């Protein structure tokens, strides 16, 4: 019976293009492991089948998961010895031919949606197998952006709309991060001079973007020291002296961690280590970019590696910093006074809202959130940076099926309490809160 998948059709050049493997590697695998086993033309040239290409991609996918080629071949042989076809045993999504002829015709998009669906029902084996299939078919960078990053973004939007639970969002993030960590651990050794330090400032727990950037830069041959989440400012100078990086990269997703990044940036300046930064908050509030003394990575993570390489090979001037000693002193006084009076303000808010059904249980959380973000806005020199987060807090309350006007009611009460307990040195805070009295 004619089987197009097993028909020797493709020459070595096609296989190299499809798999990303070098000709010497293909010959070595054939010689050492007997995989694949191409046929030969009358002139002695190798001819590969479609199944040979799928087999090679399967082996590459196992390497991307952290296996050596010998272990990957052993896994292949083991599945065969059990009477299983390895290409089918590791595949729980529709076969490639079915994906390719689906209504959308977009195999990669279908893999992304299949991965999301598996994650949303907490089917870890299926989700992992779908990723393995994606990495077998496409380059690492493509899968990381098109499946992992876009899949997480879609789930994040679902959570924001109240359609996805926190547990589902955390589950998909953990699977994506675990896969990235495996890829980082198996990335090749550095071949380029200079070291890059990557991490998150204090209080920042979201590591997907800095971890992905670590992978992308390591695959380009850079020596990257990855510090992970919530890097404290305390003793960071000692780390810089020991690691001696040519560039530090920090990612902040929220206003509060943009403020801790600003505090950390001053240590980088003193140590004469250039800083590059990025993250969701700098895309949502572009005005923040000028508050951090360093290079802005750009809004698209895909473009960041090329930016980093340009800075390391031909450094550009640092971004301007909008800071004033007068503003700093004024805001520092406001922050100190606010912290001193915060307990009295929150006690008054509690008293005034004691009969508000639904809000009372959330009050400690909401009070803590607002105080933290007031501190961040003051540290960054502009209370108006808080405006973007009001909308976020409104959405947070919707998750608890609370009335849409509840947040503004809370902020009006908070404003009146602040008026009572804050004096003129806290004028920036009171002035920002006044907008909710008028709403």
C-alpha positions, 0 to 999 in steps of 0.5 A: 500500500502506498504511504506518502509519509514513508515515501523517500522524497526529500533531499538533505537540504530540505531536511536541514531546513525543516529540522534545523539540524546540521548535515554533520549531526544528521549523518552522526545520528544515522551512523551512531543510532540508526535514526533515521534510515534514509534511502539512497539514489543511484548516485548515492545521495540520501532521500528522506521521507516525511516520517523521517522528518517527523522522527527527527523533530520528535528527537529534537523536541526531547532534547528541548525537554532536557534529554540527551540524544542517546536518551531520546533514542532510547525512549524512541526504541522503548516505545517501539519495543512496546508496540507503540508508534512514538509519533502517536504515543506522544501526540494527544492533539489531532494528527498533523495532517488533520491540524493542517487541514482544519478550518483555519489551516493554522497548525500553530494556532490550533496547537495554542488553543489545544494547549489552553484547553488542556490547561483550563481543565488541569490536564497536565499530561495532555498540556505537556504533550501538546507542547512537545508536539509544538516544539517538534514542529516549530523553532523554539522561539516561535513556540515560546511566543506563539503558544506560551506567551500568547496562550498565557496572555489569552488566559490572563484576559479571561481572568480579567473578564472574570471567565477564568479562575485564579487557579487556572491562570496560575496552573498555565503560568506554572507549566509555561515557566517550567518548560522555559526553565528546562529550555534555559537549563539545556541552552548552550554555553556562552560564546560571546564576551560580557555578562548580562544580569536579568531579574525582577525588582523587589516584590515582583513575582511575575517571571515569565518575561525575564525568563523568556528573555534569558532563554532568547539571549542565551540562545544567541550566545550571551552569558546571562545570569538569571536571578529570578523573582523578587530580587531585594535591593539590599546587598544587590551592590555586592552581587554586582561587584561579584558578577561584574555584568555589562548590563542589568535587565529588570522587569516590572509588571505593576506600579508598585514594582516600578517604584522598587525598580526606581529604588534599585536603579540608583544602586546600579547607577552608583555601581556604574552598571547600565540598566535596561527595563521593561514590563507591562506597567511601562506599556500601560503607563508610558509616562513611567519610562522617563522616571527610570534611569536606563534603557527601555526595552520596548513594548514587544519582548520579541524585539528585546534581544536585538535591542540588547545586542545593539546596546552592548555593542554600541552603547546609546545614551541613557533615557532621560530621567524626570526628577527634581529635588524639590518634587522629591522632598515634597513627595517624601514629606507627603509619604512620611505623613501618610504612613504616620496617619494611615492607621487613623484613616483606615479606622475611619474608613472602616467605621464609615463602611461598616454597613456596606455589604460585601465590601467589609470582608475585602476592606483589609485587602483593598486598604493595603492595596491602595496604601501600597500604590499610593506609596509607589506613585509618590516614590515615582513622583506623580500621583496621576500614575494611579489612574490606570490602577483604579480601572484595575481595582474596579475589575477586581471587585467585579470578580466578587460580583460587587456593584460597579460603583462600589470602588468610587464609593470606597474612594469617596469615603477614603478621601473624607477620612484623608481630609480629616487626618492628613495635613497640608504636607500630604496635599498631593495625596488629598488632591488626587483623592478629591476627584472621587468626591466630585465624581 
